[in-house]
Amino acid sequence: MFNDDDFPVLASSMGHGSQQPQKSTSLVNDDLKEKRPNVTEIAPENVGIRTHPDGRVTNIPPGMLNDQFGMAGLLTFLRTIESSPSIVGLALGHDLTNLGLNLNSSKRNLFQTFGGPWADFPCRIQDLDAKVPEEYLTNATIRDKLPNIKLNKLHEDVLFYLFYNCPGEVYQVAAASELYARDWRFHKIERFWLQRAAFSAPPREIGGTYERCQYNAFDPIQWRRVPREMIFRI
């Protein structure tokens, strides 16, 4: 058996034992500073890319793109969003779930007539991709043999089909011209074609400025003529 008297406590380890490592560490740091006098401490505000209110970007690391297509440009854009939330769609885009698209659908094409992000209107029927037999691909062989289209011989349904399914093309303008010749008029505000009913009562004047009459309006959703009583300025 050993007693405490056999191993007396050393005087150097009593009282100030916990302060000795701090003193030695401080001495080592002072020695390093004396040996490297050119080393300066970098302030925290000088680290990283900095953006300024006037649009300048500083402290871009070497080797990083310094235009709007690199990380510096993205960082500037993210910081600008905080003050201008309306530009979030320029780089980050929009959440497709907020646009009415079902991303959980098992169908491959979520939007059949989507013409692309830069299209002015949806895809036309003739622009949609579909697998058809080779016997149906006759455009290359007969397109130069077909006679010219005589719009005055076409039914009104065909003219409406050309007008609504060929936007921005000469077919739409030609169909509109033929519909106008058949006493159809396009309402620019309501955005539909209308024609005065053939067997309706004569128009009634209202105060000498307006007239009330029965019209047939073409509904492209239901694809039929809908009778409507409308008031127009004379």
C-alpha positions as CSV (number, residue, x, y, z in Angstrom):
1,M,0.0,0.0,0.0
2,F,1.2,3.5,-0.8
3,N,0.4,6.6,1.2
4,D,0.2,10.2,0.1
5,D,3.3,10.9,2.1
6,D,5.3,8.7,-0.2
7,F,4.4,10.9,-3.2
8,P,4.4,14.6,-2.0
9,V,2.8,17.2,-4.3
10,L,5.4,19.3,-6.2
11,A,5.3,23.0,-5.5
12,S,5.4,23.9,-9.3
13,S,2.1,22.2,-9.9
14,M,0.2,24.0,-7.2
15,G,-1.9,27.1,-7.4
16,H,-0.8,28.5,-10.9
17,G,-0.8,25.2,-12.9
18,S,-3.8,26.3,-15.1
19,Q,-2.3,29.7,-16.1
20,Q,1.0,28.3,-17.4
21,P,-0.3,27.1,-20.8
22,Q,-1.9,30.5,-21.5
23,K,1.4,32.2,-20.8
24,S,3.3,29.9,-23.1
25,T,0.8,30.3,-25.9
26,S,1.0,34.0,-25.7
27,L,4.7,33.9,-25.9
28,V,4.6,31.7,-29.0
29,N,2.2,34.1,-30.7
30,D,4.5,37.0,-29.9
31,D,7.5,35.2,-31.3
32,L,5.6,34.4,-34.6
33,K,4.6,38.1,-35.0
34,E,8.2,39.1,-34.5
35,K,9.5,36.6,-37.0
36,R,6.9,37.6,-39.6
37,P,6.5,41.4,-39.4
38,N,4.9,41.7,-42.9
39,V,1.8,39.6,-42.1
40,T,-1.3,41.8,-41.5
41,E,-4.6,40.8,-40.2
42,I,-7.5,41.0,-42.7
43,A,-10.6,42.8,-41.5
44,P,-13.8,40.7,-41.8
45,E,-15.6,43.3,-43.9
46,N,-12.9,43.0,-46.6
47,V,-13.5,39.2,-47.1
48,G,-15.8,38.0,-49.9
49,I,-17.6,39.7,-52.8
50,R,-19.0,43.1,-52.1
51,T,-21.8,44.8,-53.9
52,H,-22.3,48.6,-53.9
53,P,-25.5,50.6,-54.3
54,D,-24.2,52.1,-57.6
55,G,-23.9,48.6,-59.2
56,R,-20.2,48.1,-58.7
57,V,-18.9,44.7,-57.5
58,T,-15.5,44.4,-55.8
59,N,-13.4,41.8,-54.1
60,I,-14.0,39.2,-56.9
61,P,-11.6,36.3,-56.3
62,P,-9.1,35.7,-59.1
63,G,-10.2,33.1,-61.6
64,M,-13.9,33.8,-61.1
65,L,-16.1,35.2,-64.0
66,N,-16.6,38.9,-63.4
67,D,-19.6,39.2,-65.8
68,Q,-23.3,38.6,-65.2
69,F,-23.1,34.9,-66.1
70,G,-20.8,33.9,-63.2
71,M,-21.2,33.4,-59.5
72,A,-20.5,37.1,-58.9
73,G,-23.4,38.1,-61.2
74,L,-25.7,35.6,-59.5
75,L,-24.8,36.9,-56.1
76,T,-25.5,40.5,-57.2
77,F,-28.8,39.4,-58.6
78,L,-29.8,37.6,-55.3
79,R,-29.0,40.7,-53.3
80,T,-30.9,42.9,-55.7
81,I,-34.0,40.7,-55.2
82,E,-34.3,41.9,-51.6
83,S,-35.1,45.4,-52.8
84,S,-36.8,44.5,-56.1
85,P,-38.8,41.2,-55.8
86,S,-40.4,41.7,-59.1
87,I,-37.3,40.6,-61.1
88,V,-37.1,37.2,-59.5
89,G,-38.4,35.6,-62.7
90,L,-35.4,36.8,-64.7
91,A,-32.9,34.3,-63.3
92,L,-34.7,32.1,-60.7
93,G,-37.8,31.5,-62.8
94,H,-41.3,30.7,-61.5
95,D,-42.7,27.7,-59.6
96,L,-44.5,25.6,-62.2
97,T,-47.0,24.4,-59.6
98,N,-48.2,28.0,-59.3
99,L,-48.9,28.1,-63.1
100,G,-51.5,25.3,-63.1
101,L,-49.3,22.4,-64.2
102,N,-49.5,19.1,-62.5
103,L,-46.0,17.9,-62.0
104,N,-47.1,14.6,-60.5
105,S,-48.9,13.6,-63.7
106,S,-47.8,10.4,-65.3
107,K,-48.2,11.9,-68.8
108,R,-44.9,12.9,-70.5
109,N,-46.3,16.1,-72.0
110,L,-47.7,18.3,-69.3
111,F,-48.8,21.0,-71.8
112,Q,-49.5,19.7,-75.3
113,T,-49.6,23.1,-77.1
114,F,-46.7,24.8,-75.2
115,G,-44.7,26.5,-77.9
116,G,-41.7,27.3,-75.8
117,P,-40.7,30.1,-73.4
118,W,-40.2,32.6,-76.3
119,A,-43.3,31.8,-78.3
120,D,-45.9,34.4,-78.8
121,F,-48.8,31.9,-79.0
122,P,-49.3,28.2,-78.3
123,C,-48.5,25.5,-80.9
124,R,-50.9,25.1,-83.7
125,I,-52.5,21.8,-84.5
126,Q,-50.3,21.3,-87.5
127,D,-47.2,21.9,-85.3
128,L,-47.9,19.2,-82.8
129,D,-45.7,16.1,-83.0
130,A,-47.6,12.9,-83.7
131,K,-46.8,9.5,-85.1
132,V,-48.7,9.0,-88.3
133,P,-48.4,6.3,-91.1
134,E,-46.1,7.2,-93.9
135,E,-49.1,7.0,-96.3
136,Y,-50.4,10.2,-94.6
137,L,-47.3,12.2,-95.3
138,T,-48.3,13.4,-98.8
139,N,-47.4,17.0,-98.5
140,A,-44.1,16.7,-100.4
141,T,-45.8,14.9,-103.3
142,I,-49.0,16.8,-103.8
143,R,-48.4,20.4,-102.5
144,D,-47.5,21.6,-106.0
145,K,-50.5,19.8,-107.7
146,L,-53.3,21.3,-105.5
147,P,-55.4,24.1,-107.0
148,N,-55.6,27.5,-105.3
149,I,-58.0,27.8,-102.4
150,K,-61.3,29.6,-103.2
151,L,-62.3,31.1,-100.0
152,N,-65.7,32.2,-101.3
153,K,-66.6,28.5,-101.8
154,L,-65.7,27.5,-98.3
155,H,-68.3,27.1,-95.5
156,E,-68.2,29.5,-92.6
157,D,-67.1,26.8,-90.2
158,V,-64.0,26.3,-92.3
159,L,-63.3,30.0,-92.3
160,F,-63.6,30.1,-88.5
161,Y,-61.3,27.2,-88.3
162,L,-58.6,29.0,-90.4
163,F,-59.0,32.2,-88.4
164,Y,-58.6,30.5,-84.9
165,N,-56.0,27.9,-85.8
166,C,-53.7,29.9,-88.1
167,P,-52.8,32.9,-85.9
168,G,-50.3,35.3,-87.5
169,E,-50.5,33.7,-90.9
170,V,-51.9,34.8,-94.2
171,Y,-54.7,32.2,-93.8
172,Q,-56.0,34.1,-90.8
173,V,-56.1,37.4,-92.7
174,A,-57.7,35.8,-95.7
175,A,-60.4,34.1,-93.6
176,A,-61.1,37.4,-91.7
177,S,-61.5,39.2,-95.0
178,E,-63.9,36.6,-96.3
179,L,-66.0,36.7,-93.1
180,Y,-66.2,40.5,-93.3
181,A,-67.5,40.1,-96.9
182,R,-70.2,37.9,-95.5
183,D,-71.4,40.6,-93.0
184,W,-69.5,39.2,-90.0
185,R,-67.8,41.7,-87.7
186,F,-65.2,41.1,-85.1
187,H,-65.8,42.7,-81.7
188,K,-62.4,44.0,-80.6
189,I,-63.3,44.3,-76.9
190,E,-65.4,41.1,-76.5
191,R,-63.1,39.3,-79.0
192,F,-65.6,37.3,-81.0
193,W,-67.3,37.4,-84.4
194,L,-70.9,38.5,-84.6
195,Q,-73.5,38.9,-87.3
196,R,-76.9,40.6,-87.3
197,A,-79.6,37.9,-87.2
198,A,-81.4,37.4,-90.5
199,F,-85.0,37.2,-89.1
200,S,-84.6,39.6,-86.2
201,A,-86.7,42.7,-85.6
202,P,-85.3,45.9,-87.0
203,P,-82.8,47.7,-84.7
204,R,-84.3,50.1,-82.2
205,E,-82.6,53.4,-81.5
206,I,-81.9,54.4,-77.9
207,G,-81.7,58.2,-77.5
208,G,-80.5,58.7,-81.0
209,T,-77.0,57.5,-80.1
210,Y,-77.3,53.7,-79.6
211,E,-79.2,50.9,-81.2
212,R,-80.4,47.6,-79.8
213,C,-80.6,44.5,-82.1
214,Q,-80.4,40.7,-82.1
215,Y,-77.1,39.3,-83.2
216,N,-75.6,35.8,-83.7
217,A,-72.2,35.6,-82.0
218,F,-69.8,32.8,-82.8
219,D,-68.5,31.0,-79.7
220,P,-65.2,29.3,-80.5
221,I,-65.3,27.2,-77.3
222,Q,-68.7,25.7,-78.0
223,W,-68.2,26.1,-81.8
224,R,-71.6,27.3,-82.5
225,R,-73.6,30.5,-83.1
226,V,-75.1,31.9,-79.9
227,P,-78.0,34.5,-80.2
228,R,-77.3,37.7,-78.2
229,E,-79.0,41.0,-77.9
230,M,-76.4,43.7,-78.0
231,I,-76.3,47.5,-77.9
232,F,-74.0,49.4,-80.2
233,R,-73.2,53.1,-80.8
234,I,-74.6,54.3,-84.1
